[in-house]
Amino acid sequence: MPFLLLLAILTFTPVIAPAQIQDSLYPKEEEVKPVQISGGVDVYYGYDFSKPNDKARLYTTQAFRHNEFNLNWAFLQADYSTDRVRSTLALHTGTYVQANYAAEPNELTRLIAQANVGVRLRQGLWLDMGILPSHIGYESTFSFENELYTRALMAENSPYYETGAKVTAEVSEQVTLQFLVLNGWQNITETNDAKSLGFSFSYTPTDQLTLSYNNYYGNEAPSGTEAKRRYFHNVYASYLLSDRLTVAGSADLGRQELWNSSETGTWYTGMLLLRYQLNTHFSLSGRAEHYNDKNQLIIATDTPDGFQTSSTTLNLNYAPAPNLLWRAEARSYHANNRIFRGEEGEKHNNLLLVTSLALKF
């Protein structure tokens, strides 16, 4: 028995000892996990002074419900990334989804924020396909990532998401190009046999300045009807004037055949935004904007002047922790016609007060 014990020790010791020595002399590098899990929750209370009859606020998808504590947006996202392939799957819910995905005929697709797969074709060149975030606009879906809580009128009335294929070319550290073939203007389920095209150019000459141009072309008429071709252009710029002050501006211009004739109409928008960091935890943001869609190509009001509306917004932000943000916001509207309808009739003007709490992880 002692002989067998000695034989076992002599047999296994050469295997174990060098491994222990190697680990102590050459510690292993921390393995980078290809899968990352993230998410966010955005809850709010909003009071719309037009007092919409069914509590659904007009002309918006964000802070969609009046006089309710509610969930604006919650999402859970899984990202897979290696040197050669990448993929994202994100599921979501909330009143933003209720408003913004209402046109999707399949209830299951409304739950999908992103579902895409990408492959690196060569260094700096990627192909992604699936349900993707929009290539258009300055403001993003998740409020945490924006200077103000509610979105600009131009953001609310241009795509938040799109479905198709995208080629991204990182030309240099300053220049990124994107070329897209899409089902259409913010839809998952195709509405006709035509495919739409998109292009994006982003230029970041310094850490302080970002410039971007984005466009879209496609037929927006459903199958079986006369084609209505949409041409859309978006530009924006963001500049960090100092450690405390950020300024951003954006403009849209769109053209399309009118829904009820072969003539062409236009719509245009403009927005200016400022953000000032008061201290480590507090900041102030403000926005002024105008949206002109007299021909009602994007926003239908059934009024003589269509949707010709200006809005100003003031927002106080408090970040008690890096991943938590509380906001209080006041937003006023003025329209050419009485387009704000509710319990007190139809009005030119409207006011929204909203507070929110958002967490990301």
RODO-2510 file (C-alpha; in nm, 4 decimals, decimal comma):
residues 361
     n   res          X          Y          Z
     1     m     0,0000     0,0000     0,0000
     2     p     0,2801     0,2532     0,0793
     3     f     0,4380     0,1591    -0,2533
     4     l     0,1181     0,2407    -0,4417
     5     l     0,0850     0,5775    -0,2633
     6     l     0,4458     0,6693    -0,3466
     7     l     0,3914     0,5664    -0,7103
     8     a     0,0844     0,7928    -0,7348
     9     i     0,2757     1,0914    -0,5932
    10     l     0,5684     1,0424    -0,8305
    11     t     0,3323     0,9996    -1,1257
    12     f     0,1226     1,3157    -1,0805
    13     t     0,3725     1,5581    -0,9297
    14     p     0,5521     1,6408    -1,2593
    15     v     0,2189     1,7279    -1,4166
    16     i     0,0883     1,9516    -1,1383
    17     a     0,4017     2,1394    -1,0345
    18     p     0,4981     2,2923    -1,3717
    19     a     0,1402     2,4145    -1,4208
    20     q     0,1466     2,5909    -1,0847
    21     i     0,4837     2,7457    -1,1620
    22     q     0,3681     2,8561    -1,5082
    23     d     0,0529     3,0215    -1,3671
    24     s     0,2578     3,2149    -1,1126
    25     l     0,5209     3,3284    -1,3613
    26     y     0,2827     3,3977    -1,6535
    27     p    -0,0641     3,4984    -1,5243
    28     k    -0,3391     3,4468    -1,7807
    29     e    -0,4840     3,7496    -1,9536
    30     e    -0,8446     3,8230    -1,8608
    31     e    -1,0640     3,6627    -2,1235
    32     v    -1,2855     3,9058    -2,3111
    33     k    -1,6368     3,7676    -2,3150
    34     p    -1,7962     3,7851    -2,6621
    35     v    -2,1475     3,8234    -2,5136
    36     q    -2,2464     4,1418    -2,3289
    37     i    -2,5836     4,1966    -2,1617
    38     s    -2,7254     4,5471    -2,1163
    39     g    -3,0598     4,7131    -2,0692
    40     g    -3,2548     5,0093    -1,9433
    41     v    -3,5792     5,1215    -1,7829
    42     d    -3,7442     5,4619    -1,8368
    43     v    -4,0549     5,5498    -1,6309
    44     y    -4,2454     5,8798    -1,6383
    45     y    -4,5425     6,0886    -1,5387
    46     g    -4,6733     6,3395    -1,7929
    47     y    -4,9486     6,5996    -1,7807
    48     d    -5,0725     6,7291    -2,1172
    49     f    -5,2763     7,0504    -2,0793
    50     s    -5,4837     6,9676    -2,3894
    51     k    -5,6200     6,6733    -2,1844
    52     p    -5,6573     6,4235    -2,4703
    53     n    -5,9859     6,2349    -2,4414
    54     d    -5,8401     5,8839    -2,4480
    55     k    -5,5182     5,9865    -2,2674
    56     a    -5,3139     5,9159    -2,5818
    57     r    -5,1086     6,2268    -2,6595
    58     l    -5,1088     6,3486    -3,0202
    59     y    -4,8023     6,3848    -3,2462
    60     t    -4,5628     6,1928    -3,0217
    61     t    -4,4406     5,8489    -2,9200
    62     q    -4,2464     5,9574    -2,6097
    63     a    -4,4314     6,0283    -2,2825
    64     f    -4,7269     5,9005    -2,4819
    65     r    -4,9867     5,8823    -2,2034
    66     h    -5,1482     6,1806    -2,0281
    67     n    -5,1922     6,2010    -1,6503
    68     e    -5,0489     5,8552    -1,5872
    69     f    -4,7455     5,7062    -1,4214
    70     n    -4,6252     5,4698    -1,6895
    71     l    -4,3371     5,2872    -1,8523
    72     n    -4,2008     5,4777    -2,1500
    73     w    -3,9433     5,2195    -2,2565
    74     a    -3,7723     4,9140    -2,1116
    75     f    -3,5301     4,6997    -2,3083
    76     l    -3,3001     4,4050    -2,2577
    77     q    -3,0160     4,3644    -2,5046
    78     a    -2,7594     4,0928    -2,5803
    79     d    -2,4577     4,1788    -2,7969
    80     y    -2,2195     3,9208    -2,9421
    81     s    -1,8930     4,0499    -3,0858
    82     t    -1,5669     3,8994    -3,2118
    83     d    -1,3088     4,0179    -3,4624
    84     r    -1,5079     3,8752    -3,7531
    85     v    -1,8766     3,8613    -3,6559
    86     r    -2,1249     4,0548    -3,4443
    87     s    -2,4911     4,0329    -3,3551
    88     t    -2,7507     4,2148    -3,1457
    89     l    -3,0841     4,0996    -3,0103
    90     a    -3,2894     4,3486    -2,8069
    91     l    -3,6455     4,3108    -2,6820
    92     h    -3,8547     4,5979    -2,5500
    93     t    -4,1896     4,7151    -2,4155
    94     g    -4,3586     5,0348    -2,2959
    95     t    -4,5870     5,3100    -2,4199
    96     y    -4,3207     5,4166    -2,6729
    97     v    -4,3547     5,0718    -2,8320
    98     q    -4,7344     5,0950    -2,8154
    99     a    -4,7282     5,4226    -3,0112
   100     n    -4,4359     5,3760    -3,2464
   101     y    -4,4975     5,0150    -3,3553
   102     a    -4,8741     5,0442    -3,3941
   103     a    -4,8498     5,0001    -3,7734
   104     e    -4,6688     4,6648    -3,7444
   105     p    -4,9331     4,3962    -3,8189
   106     n    -4,7543     4,1200    -3,6260
   107     e    -4,7690     4,1657    -3,2484
   108     l    -4,4527     3,9607    -3,1976
   109     t    -4,2432     4,1880    -3,4199
   110     r    -4,3459     4,4848    -3,2050
   111     l    -4,1445     4,3327    -2,9225
   112     i    -3,8198     4,3486    -3,1230
   113     a    -3,6064     4,6603    -3,0857
   114     q    -3,3082     4,5099    -3,2687
   115     a    -3,2309     4,1728    -3,4263
   116     n    -2,9333     4,1771    -3,6593
   117     v    -2,6198     3,9883    -3,7605
   118     g    -2,2992     4,1358    -3,9023
   119     v    -1,9818     4,0074    -4,0639
   120     r    -1,6518     4,1889    -4,1218
   121     l    -1,5772     4,1810    -4,4949
   122     r    -1,2334     4,3351    -4,4483
   123     q    -1,0621     4,5685    -4,2055
   124     g    -1,2969     4,8615    -4,1377
   125     l    -1,5770     4,7212    -4,3581
   126     w    -1,8869     4,5531    -4,2096
   127     l    -2,2096     4,4093    -4,3490
   128     d    -2,5097     4,3980    -4,1102
   129     m    -2,8564     4,2632    -4,1842
   130     g    -3,1795     4,2587    -3,9852
   131     i    -3,3740     4,5016    -3,7701
   132     l    -3,1389     4,7943    -3,7109
   133     p    -3,1387     5,1298    -3,5337
   134     s    -3,2076     5,4193    -3,7699
   135     h    -2,9186     5,5842    -3,9503
   136     i    -3,1082     5,9176    -3,9466
   137     g    -3,1100     6,1916    -3,6863
   138     y    -2,9328     6,3370    -3,3853
   139     e    -3,1495     6,2016    -3,1022
   140     s    -3,1741     5,8309    -3,0184
   141     t    -3,4520     5,6127    -2,8783
   142     f    -3,3330     5,5783    -2,5183
   143     s    -3,3869     5,9030    -2,3268
   144     f    -3,0739     5,8453    -2,1190
   145     e    -2,8606     5,9138    -2,4262
   146     n    -3,0246     6,2487    -2,5137
   147     e    -2,9885     6,5981    -2,3705
   148     l    -3,3647     6,6298    -2,3109
   149     y    -3,6304     6,3813    -2,2102
   150     t    -3,8855     6,4231    -2,4912
   151     r    -3,7676     6,4035    -2,8521
   152     a    -3,7694     6,6797    -3,1075
   153     l    -4,0581     6,6826    -3,3548
   154     m    -3,8131     6,5863    -3,6294
   155     a    -3,7011     6,2797    -3,4334
   156     e    -4,0594     6,1737    -3,3624
   157     n    -4,1464     6,1907    -3,7321
   158     s    -3,8444     6,0204    -3,8870
   159     p    -3,7391     5,6556    -3,8409
   160     y    -3,6325     5,5225    -3,5014
   161     y    -3,5665     5,1784    -3,6541
   162     e    -3,5328     5,0209    -3,9986
   163     t    -3,5093     4,6741    -4,1521
   164     g    -3,2654     4,5717    -4,4229
   165     a    -2,8947     4,5476    -4,5005
   166     k    -2,6246     4,8002    -4,4117
   167     v    -2,2616     4,8305    -4,5222
   168     t    -2,0473     5,0379    -4,2863
   169     a    -1,7094     5,1641    -4,4071
   170     e    -1,4720     5,3161    -4,1521
   171     v    -1,2707     5,5193    -4,3997
   172     s    -1,0548     5,6746    -4,1278
   173     e    -1,0697     5,7630    -3,7593
   174     q    -1,2659     6,0733    -3,8608
   175     v    -1,4893     5,9502    -4,1451
   176     t    -1,7553     5,6759    -4,1457
   177     l    -1,9849     5,5919    -4,4390
   178     q    -2,2995     5,3787    -4,4446
   179     f    -2,4943     5,2425    -4,7422
   180     l    -2,8360     5,0829    -4,6792
   181     v    -3,1034     4,8822    -4,8627
   182     l    -3,4250     4,8837    -4,6596
   183     n    -3,7815     4,7562    -4,6562
   184     g    -3,9046     5,1125    -4,6135
   185     w    -3,9519     5,4131    -4,3889
   186     q    -3,9549     5,2666    -4,0358
   187     n    -4,1172     4,9314    -4,0903
   188     i    -4,0317     4,5697    -4,0221
   189     t    -4,3063     4,4131    -4,2340
   190     e    -4,2804     4,5188    -4,5988
   191     t    -4,5753     4,7167    -4,7411
   192     n    -4,4887     4,6967    -5,1142
   193     d    -4,2506     4,5273    -5,3577
   194     a    -4,0047     4,8170    -5,3750
   195     k    -3,6905     4,8533    -5,1659
   196     s    -3,5605     5,1820    -5,0268
   197     l    -3,2085     5,3240    -5,0188
   198     g    -3,0202     5,5150    -4,7532
   199     f    -2,6813     5,6793    -4,7088
   200     s    -2,4986     5,8240    -4,4100
   201     f    -2,1800     6,0291    -4,3810
   202     s    -2,0289     6,1057    -4,0401
   203     y    -1,7238     6,3286    -3,9927
   204     t    -1,5557     6,3854    -3,6563
   205     p    -1,2544     6,6104    -3,7210
   206     t    -1,1940     6,6633    -3,3470
   207     d    -1,3189     6,5178    -3,0190
   208     q    -1,5360     6,8279    -2,9821
   209     l    -1,7057     6,8408    -3,3247
   210     t    -1,9321     6,5917    -3,5041
   211     l    -2,0923     6,6509    -3,8445
   212     s    -2,3373     6,4186    -4,0172
   213     y    -2,5400     6,3991    -4,3378
   214     n    -2,8058     6,1280    -4,3876
   215     n    -3,0582     6,0603    -4,6637
   216     y    -3,3371     5,8259    -4,7691
   217     y    -3,5144     5,7404    -5,0938
   218     g    -3,8091     5,5043    -5,1349
   219     n    -4,1646     5,4400    -5,2478
   220     e    -4,4004     5,4843    -4,9507
   221     a    -4,7273     5,3795    -5,1162
   222     p    -4,8737     5,0389    -5,0245
   223     s    -4,8986     4,7600    -5,2810
   224     g    -5,1674     4,8061    -5,5435
   225     t    -5,1588     5,1881    -5,5358
   226     e    -4,9743     5,4546    -5,7332
   227     a    -4,6098     5,4948    -5,6272
   228     k    -4,5297     5,7854    -5,3928
   229     r    -4,1543     5,8404    -5,3969
   230     r    -3,9998     6,0022    -5,0902
   231     y    -3,6705     6,1939    -5,0941
   232     f    -3,5385     6,2883    -4,7520
   233     h    -3,2274     6,4687    -4,6268
   234     n    -3,1053     6,5193    -4,2703
   235     v    -2,8003     6,7076    -4,1416
   236     y    -2,6822     6,7690    -3,7881
   237     a    -2,3817     6,9049    -3,6038
   238     s    -2,2743     6,8813    -3,2420
   239     y    -1,9996     7,0921    -3,0856
   240     l    -1,8543     7,0827    -2,7351
   241     l    -1,7804     7,4503    -2,6705
   242     s    -1,6305     7,3793    -2,3281
   243     d    -1,6321     7,1128    -2,0581
   244     r    -1,9714     7,2478    -1,9521
   245     l    -2,1475     7,3686    -2,2692
   246     t    -2,2672     7,1627    -2,5679
   247     v    -2,4542     7,3024    -2,8683
   248     a    -2,6220     7,0989    -3,1424
   249     g    -2,8318     7,1782    -3,4468
   250     s    -3,0237     6,9698    -3,6986
   251     a    -3,2365     7,0224    -4,0101
   252     d    -3,4541     6,8007    -4,2326
   253     l    -3,5875     6,8469    -4,5845
   254     g    -3,8261     6,6012    -4,7504
   255     r    -4,0107     6,5784    -5,0813
   256     q    -4,2807     6,3371    -5,1953
   257     e    -4,5769     6,3118    -5,4330
   258     l    -4,8920     6,4150    -5,2485
   259     w    -5,1112     6,1334    -5,1239
   260     n    -5,4152     6,2552    -5,3196
   261     s    -5,2491     6,3774    -5,6428
   262     s    -4,9404     6,3449    -5,8620
   263     e    -4,8048     6,6838    -5,7552
   264     t    -4,5021     6,7016    -5,5262
   265     g    -4,5018     6,8555    -5,1805
   266     t    -4,2306     6,9277    -4,9255
   267     w    -4,1804     6,9360    -4,5522
   268     y    -3,8912     7,0803    -4,3531
   269     t    -3,7781     7,1075    -3,9933
   270     g    -3,5112     7,2778    -3,7848
   271     m    -3,3857     7,2390    -3,4304
   272     l    -3,1299     7,4089    -3,2026
   273     l    -3,0265     7,2519    -2,8722
   274     l    -2,8077     7,3613    -2,5789
   275     r    -2,6864     7,1701    -2,2740
   276     y    -2,5023     7,3261    -1,9784
   277     q    -2,3399     7,1172    -1,7048
   278     l    -2,3994     7,3011    -1,3767
   279     n    -2,1898     7,0641    -1,1645
   280     t    -2,1136     6,6936    -1,1297
   281     h    -2,4771     6,5933    -1,0829
   282     f    -2,6951     6,8696    -1,2354
   283     s    -2,7348     7,0014    -1,5895
   284     l    -2,9790     7,2202    -1,7821
   285     s    -3,0903     7,1594    -2,1414
   286     g    -3,3017     7,3642    -2,3790
   287     r    -3,4355     7,3194    -2,7314
   288     a    -3,6141     7,5386    -2,9869
   289     e    -3,7611     7,3887    -3,3041
   290     h    -4,0047     7,4294    -3,5905
   291     y    -4,1765     7,1645    -3,8039
   292     n    -4,3519     7,2588    -4,1295
   293     d    -4,5613     6,9950    -4,3038
   294     k    -4,8296     7,2041    -4,4729
   295     n    -4,9014     6,9264    -4,7221
   296     q    -4,9544     6,6696    -4,4424
   297     l    -4,7172     6,4205    -4,6008
   298     i    -4,5888     6,2991    -4,2640
   299     i    -4,8362     6,4330    -4,0048
   300     a    -5,2072     6,4423    -4,0836
   301     t    -5,4108     6,7092    -3,9015
   302     d    -5,7082     6,7645    -4,1395
   303     t    -5,6602     7,1426    -4,1091
   304     p    -5,5960     7,4077    -4,3798
   305     d    -5,2313     7,4715    -4,2830
   306     g    -5,1452     7,1152    -4,1954
   307     f    -4,8831     7,0650    -3,9265
   308     q    -4,6942     7,3939    -3,8910
   309     t    -4,5808     7,3903    -3,5313
   310     s    -4,3070     7,5433    -3,3147
   311     s    -4,1956     7,4100    -2,9789
   312     t    -3,9617     7,5155    -2,6971
   313     t    -3,8409     7,2843    -2,4212
   314     l    -3,6544     7,3330    -2,0928
   315     n    -3,5171     7,0373    -1,9007
   316     l    -3,3461     6,9926    -1,5613
   317     n    -3,1330     6,6786    -1,5269
   318     y    -3,0076     6,5210    -1,2028
   319     a    -2,7706     6,2234    -1,2093
   320     p    -2,7208     6,0912    -0,8525
   321     a    -2,5278     5,7962    -0,9996
   322     p    -2,3595     5,7355    -1,3375
   323     n    -2,6357     5,4967    -1,4476
   324     l    -2,9379     5,6807    -1,3014
   325     l    -3,1020     5,9964    -1,4339
   326     w    -3,3983     6,1977    -1,3010
   327     r    -3,5530     6,4681    -1,5184
   328     a    -3,8135     6,7415    -1,4961
   329     e    -3,9231     6,9029    -1,8216
   330     a    -4,1611     7,1697    -1,9490
   331     r    -4,2493     7,1874    -2,3193
   332     s    -4,4687     7,4390    -2,5001
   333     y    -4,6216     7,4140    -2,8489
   334     h    -4,7745     7,6686    -3,0867
   335     a    -4,9437     7,5713    -3,4152
   336     n    -5,0930     7,7734    -3,7007
   337     n    -5,4227     7,5841    -3,6684
   338     r    -5,6165     7,4401    -3,3756
   339     i    -5,4602     7,0957    -3,3872
   340     f    -5,4379     7,0189    -3,0131
   341     r    -5,7644     6,8443    -2,9327
   342     g    -5,8930     6,7298    -2,5955
   343     e    -6,1530     6,7735    -2,3244
   344     e    -6,1434     7,1542    -2,3556
   345     g    -6,1862     7,1633    -2,7332
   346     e    -5,9324     7,2542    -3,0003
   347     k    -5,6405     7,4920    -2,9359
   348     h    -5,3452     7,6538    -3,1099
   349     n    -5,1229     7,6145    -2,8035
   350     n    -5,0342     7,3321    -2,5719
   351     l    -4,8140     7,2653    -2,2689
   352     l    -4,6598     6,9426    -2,1427
   353     l    -4,5080     6,8874    -1,7985
   354     v    -4,3246     6,5603    -1,7498
   355     t    -4,0905     6,4015    -1,4987
   356     s    -3,8976     6,0800    -1,5491
   357     l    -3,6539     5,8388    -1,3903
   358     a    -3,4281     5,6257    -1,6084
   359     l    -3,1800     5,3519    -1,5265
   360     k    -2,9307     5,1788    -1,7538
   361     f    -2,7204     4,8710    -1,6845
***
